[in-house]
Amino acid sequence: MSDHSKPDPDAEERMRRDLLLAVGAAPLSPFLQRHRTQHIARRVRFLSAVLAPLFLAWIAVDYAVFEWPLWGAVAAMRLTLALILLYLARIYDPETSRLPGFFALVLFIAGPVVLYLLSNGIIVKAAPDGLGAVVAAFYPLLPVMMLAALALFPLTLFETAAVGLPVIAAVAYGSAAGGGIEWVGFARDLWMVGLILVMSAAACVMQLRYMTTLVRQASFDPLTGAYSRDSGSEVMDVQFHIAERQNAPFSIALLDLDNFKAVNDTYGHHEGDRILRQMVDVLTAKKRDADVVVRWGGEEFLLVLPNTDVAGARVALMRLMDGWFGKRPDGTPLTASIGVAERDSDNEHDWRGLIELADRRMYEAKRAGRSRAVLPGDETMATDAA
């Protein structure tokens, strides 16, 4: 069997993971969840800005075709809904609001559906005729419109069902609330909204899978599998602010492989790439699950250590320096010069300041002879490897 016909275990694992993500059976990574929340919030804001003036303008239609007090009651509900949409469009900010992006979506979907339920009983009781009956026939389309709008959001199957099934229940209740059910029409309506929900769910899952793929490609360095610098910066920003809010320790270690240029010059860039992958593999195996490895640039790597003070960073460095990162092509140890910084000990209020401190200490480690780490307080950890 040729290599091209062999199954790719990594591809199979990605497909399995993507399937679990699609149905909502696996948690999204914090990085993906952050981007998805922002994406959902932006679309909620845009659609709310589009629909709010439309709902306000429709009050004139209700006034023209309905008698008082019917048009007044419907207009009051439309005005309330328009104000909610204006809040979502102009005031709601997912970065500062206590209302998460998914619940903003729920509020956006629920508003027109609730308008339909509240207005349906009033309109049926008033029994408008002529042009009023024509306009009244548009109100049951509100839930259908919101089910179709779900297709614009990257959601899991579970999330789509959690939002869409109550909408279908509202359609069923509204159809039955008119007093007596015409079963053929009732079944047709439920079949139609059910199909729309299925199609919307498929679109939601495809959007989520596409977003997962794009975020994965943008988040990770294609050579080593470590976080890219851009995504690592975002992780640093989030983790640092969490540490500030919780008054928790937060450490970073900036690692620069020793004499890496000599590997490229002597053995070629292919061997240099292999050494970089080897280094990240060993670093990943030795770190804790909560720690994050970032390829900061070239042969520089950043190890993010949340909830870790200087003493904890010292323990982490002891693990790294025990055997270091395997062997170089010539059989000597693959070592690094390391600079460490910690939020409390260094009294830093910005993660970029921590990076600068770690960078200076990393160069101090290089000048002192490499194969060592410099920590806050000018503490040095060194090994006999050279």
C-alpha positions in Angstrom: 0.0 0.0 0.0 1.4 3.4 -0.9 1.8 6.2 1.6 -1.0 8.2 -0.2 -3.5 5.4 0.5 -2.7 5.1 4.2 -5.2 6.7 6.6 -4.0 9.8 8.3 -4.6 9.3 12.1 -4.2 13.1 12.7 -6.9 13.8 10.1 -9.2 11.2 11.6 -8.7 12.6 15.1 -9.5 16.1 13.8 -12.7 14.8 12.1 -13.7 13.1 15.4 -13.0 16.2 17.4 -14.9 18.4 14.9 -17.9 16.1 15.0 -17.9 16.3 18.8 -17.6 20.1 18.6 -20.5 20.3 16.1 -22.9 18.4 18.2 -21.8 20.3 21.4 -20.3 17.2 23.0 -16.9 18.7 23.4 -15.9 22.1 24.9 -14.6 24.8 22.6 -11.2 26.1 23.3 -11.1 29.5 25.1 -9.5 31.0 22.0 -12.1 29.7 19.7 -14.9 30.5 22.1 -13.7 34.1 22.4 -13.7 34.6 18.6 -17.0 32.8 18.2 -18.6 35.0 20.9 -17.3 38.1 19.2 -18.6 36.9 15.8 -22.1 36.1 17.2 -22.2 39.5 18.9 -21.2 41.4 15.8 -24.0 39.7 13.8 -26.5 40.2 16.5 -25.7 43.9 16.5 -25.8 44.2 12.7 -29.1 42.4 12.3 -30.6 44.3 15.2 -29.7 47.6 13.6 -31.4 46.4 10.4 -34.6 45.1 12.0 -35.2 47.9 14.6 -36.2 50.6 12.1 -38.2 48.0 10.1 -40.3 47.2 13.2 -40.8 50.8 14.0 -41.8 51.6 10.4 -44.4 48.7 10.5 -46.3 50.6 13.2 -47.6 52.9 10.4 -48.9 49.9 8.5 -50.7 48.6 11.7 -52.2 52.1 12.2 -53.5 52.2 8.6 -55.2 48.8 8.6 -56.2 48.0 12.2 -58.9 49.7 14.3 -58.2 51.2 17.7 -57.4 49.8 20.3 -55.9 46.9 18.3 -53.3 48.9 16.5 -52.3 50.7 19.7 -51.7 47.4 21.5 -49.7 46.0 18.6 -47.8 49.3 18.2 -46.8 49.2 21.9 -45.4 45.7 21.6 -43.5 46.6 18.4 -42.1 49.7 20.1 -40.9 47.6 23.0 -39.2 45.1 20.6 -37.6 47.9 18.6 -36.1 49.4 21.8 -34.6 45.9 22.7 -33.2 45.7 19.2 -31.8 49.2 19.5 -30.1 48.2 22.7 -28.5 45.2 21.1 -27.5 47.3 18.1 -26.1 50.4 19.7 -25.5 49.9 23.4 -24.7 46.2 23.9 -21.0 45.5 24.0 -19.9 41.8 24.5 -16.5 43.0 25.9 -18.1 44.9 28.8 -21.7 43.6 29.2 -22.7 40.9 31.6 -24.8 39.5 28.8 -22.8 36.9 27.0 -22.9 36.7 23.2 -25.1 33.5 23.1 -27.7 35.0 25.4 -27.7 38.2 23.3 -28.6 35.9 20.4 -31.4 34.3 22.4 -32.8 37.7 23.2 -32.6 38.7 19.5 -34.4 35.5 18.4 -36.9 35.6 21.3 -38.1 39.2 20.8 -40.0 38.8 17.5 -41.3 35.3 18.6 -42.7 36.8 21.8 -44.2 39.7 19.7 -45.9 37.0 17.6 -47.3 35.2 20.6 -48.6 38.3 22.3 -50.1 39.9 19.2 -51.5 36.6 17.9 -54.2 36.3 20.5 -55.2 40.0 20.2 -55.4 39.8 16.4 -57.4 36.5 16.3 -59.8 37.9 18.8 -60.3 41.2 16.9 -60.8 39.2 13.6 -59.8 42.0 11.2 -61.1 41.7 7.7 -60.1 43.1 4.3 -56.5 44.6 4.2 -56.3 44.1 8.0 -56.6 40.3 7.5 -53.8 40.4 4.9 -51.5 42.2 7.2 -52.4 39.9 10.1 -51.4 37.0 8.0 -47.8 38.3 8.0 -47.4 38.0 11.8 -47.1 34.2 11.9 -44.1 34.6 9.6 -42.1 36.2 12.4 -41.0 32.9 14.0 -40.2 31.5 10.6 -38.0 34.5 9.9 -36.1 34.0 13.1 -35.6 30.3 12.5 -34.1 31.2 9.1 -31.9 33.9 10.8 -30.3 31.2 13.0 -28.5 30.0 9.9 -26.3 33.1 10.1 -24.6 32.1 13.3 -21.9 29.5 14.1 -23.7 27.2 16.6 -23.5 23.6 17.7 -26.4 21.3 17.1 -27.3 21.4 20.8 -27.3 25.3 20.8 -29.4 25.4 17.6 -31.9 23.0 19.1 -32.0 24.9 22.4 -33.0 28.1 20.5 -35.0 26.6 17.6 -37.3 24.1 19.4 -38.9 26.7 21.6 -39.6 28.7 18.4 -41.3 25.7 16.9 -43.3 25.3 20.1 -44.4 28.9 19.8 -45.5 28.3 16.2 -47.5 25.2 17.4 -49.1 27.2 20.3 -49.9 30.1 18.1 -51.5 27.9 15.4 -53.7 26.2 18.1 -54.6 29.3 20.0 -57.0 30.5 17.3 -59.7 28.1 18.7 -59.8 24.8 17.0 -57.1 23.2 14.9 -57.2 22.6 11.2 -55.0 19.5 11.2 -53.8 19.6 7.6 -52.7 23.2 7.9 -51.3 22.6 11.4 -49.2 19.7 10.2 -48.0 21.6 7.2 -46.9 24.5 9.2 -45.0 22.4 11.7 -43.4 20.4 8.9 -42.3 23.6 7.2 -40.7 25.2 10.3 -39.1 21.8 11.2 -37.4 21.7 7.8 -36.3 25.3 8.2 -34.8 24.4 11.6 -33.0 21.4 10.1 -31.5 23.5 7.3 -30.5 26.2 9.7 -28.9 23.7 12.0 -26.8 22.3 9.1 -25.8 25.9 8.1 -24.9 26.7 11.7 -22.7 23.6 12.1 -20.9 24.2 8.8 -20.2 27.8 9.8 -18.8 26.5 13.2 -16.7 23.9 11.5 -15.4 26.5 9.0 -14.6 28.9 11.8 -12.9 26.1 13.8 -10.7 25.4 10.8 -9.8 29.0 10.2 -9.1 29.7 13.9 -7.0 26.5 14.1 -4.9 27.6 11.1 -4.5 31.1 12.3 -3.9 30.1 16.0 -1.1 27.6 15.6 2.4 27.7 14.0 2.2 25.2 11.1 5.8 23.9 11.7 5.8 23.2 15.4 2.1 23.1 16.4 2.7 25.7 19.1 0.4 28.8 19.3 1.3 31.5 16.8 2.5 34.9 18.1 -0.8 36.6 17.3 -2.9 34.0 19.1 -0.3 33.8 21.9 -0.6 37.5 22.4 -4.4 37.2 22.7 -3.9 34.3 25.2 -1.5 36.4 27.2 -3.9 39.4 27.2 -6.8 37.3 28.5 -4.8 35.3 31.0 -3.1 38.4 32.4 -6.3 40.3 32.9 -7.8 37.2 34.6 -4.8 37.2 37.0 -5.3 40.9 37.7 -9.0 40.5 38.5 -8.3 37.5 40.7 -5.1 39.0 42.2 -3.5 35.7 41.2 0.2 35.0 40.3 1.1 34.9 36.7 4.5 33.9 35.2 6.0 33.7 31.8 9.3 32.1 30.6 10.9 33.2 27.3 13.1 30.5 25.9 15.7 30.9 23.1 17.4 27.8 21.8 21.2 27.9 22.3 23.4 27.9 19.1 20.4 27.2 16.9 22.0 28.9 13.9 24.8 26.4 14.0 22.4 23.6 13.4 21.0 25.3 10.3 24.5 26.2 9.0 25.9 22.7 9.6 23.0 20.3 9.0 20.6 22.4 6.9 17.2 24.0 7.5 15.4 20.6 7.3 17.3 19.5 10.4 16.7 22.8 12.0 13.0 22.4 11.5 13.1 19.0 13.0 14.9 20.4 16.1 12.2 23.0 16.5 9.5 20.4 16.4 11.4 18.2 18.8 11.8 21.1 21.2 8.1 21.9 21.2 7.2 18.2 21.6 9.3 17.9 24.7 8.2 21.3 26.1 4.5 20.3 25.6 5.1 16.9 27.3 6.8 18.6 30.3 4.4 21.5 30.8 1.1 21.4 32.8 -2.2 21.2 31.0 -3.0 24.8 31.8 0.3 26.1 30.5 0.5 27.5 26.9 3.4 27.2 24.5 3.8 30.0 21.9 6.3 30.3 19.1 7.3 33.9 19.7 9.6 34.1 16.7 12.3 32.0 15.0 13.8 29.8 17.7 12.2 31.8 20.6 9.3 30.3 22.5 7.1 31.7 25.2 5.8 29.5 28.0 2.7 31.0 29.7 2.3 29.9 33.3 -1.1 31.0 34.8 -1.6 30.8 38.5 2.2 30.4 39.0 4.4 32.4 41.3 8.2 32.5 41.2 8.5 29.4 43.3 6.1 27.6 40.9 8.1 28.8 37.9 11.2 27.5 39.5 9.6 24.0 39.7 8.6 24.2 36.1 12.1 25.2 35.1 13.5 22.2 37.0 11.3 19.9 34.9 12.4 21.6 31.7 16.1 21.6 32.5 16.1 17.9 33.6 17.3 16.5 30.3 16.4 19.7 28.5 14.9 19.1 25.1 16.7 16.0 23.9 19.8 15.9 21.7 21.1 18.1 18.9 22.3 16.4 15.6 25.8 16.1 17.0 24.6 14.4 20.2 25.0 17.3 22.6 22.1 18.4 24.8 19.6 20.8 23.1 19.5 23.6 25.7 18.0 27.1 25.9 18.6 30.4 27.5 15.5 31.4 29.6 14.2 34.6 31.0 11.4 34.5 33.6 9.0 37.3 34.7 6.1 37.3 37.2 3.3 39.8 37.6 3.5 40.3 41.4 7.2 40.0 41.9 8.0 42.4 39.1 5.1 44.7 39.9 4.0 44.8 36.3 0.5 45.9 35.2 0.8 45.1 31.6 1.7 41.7 30.0 3.9 43.5 27.4 6.0 44.7 30.3 6.4 41.1 31.4 7.6 40.2 27.9 10.2 42.9 27.9 11.5 41.8 31.4 11.7 38.2 30.3 13.4 39.2 27.1 16.1 41.1 29.0 16.7 38.3 31.4 16.9 35.8 28.6 19.7 37.8 27.1 21.4 38.0 30.5 21.2 34.2 30.5 22.9 34.1 27.1 25.7 36.5 28.2 26.3 34.4 31.3 27.0 31.3 29.3 23.7 29.9 28.0 22.0 26.7 29.3 20.5 28.6 32.2 17.5 30.7 33.4 17.4 34.1 35.0 14.4 34.7 37.3 13.1 37.8 39.2 15.6 39.0 41.8 18.6 38.1 39.6 18.2 34.5 40.6 20.0 32.2 38.2 19.3 28.5 37.6 22.0 26.7 35.6 22.9 23.2 34.5 26.2 21.5 33.4 24.9 21.0 29.9 26.8 23.0 27.3 
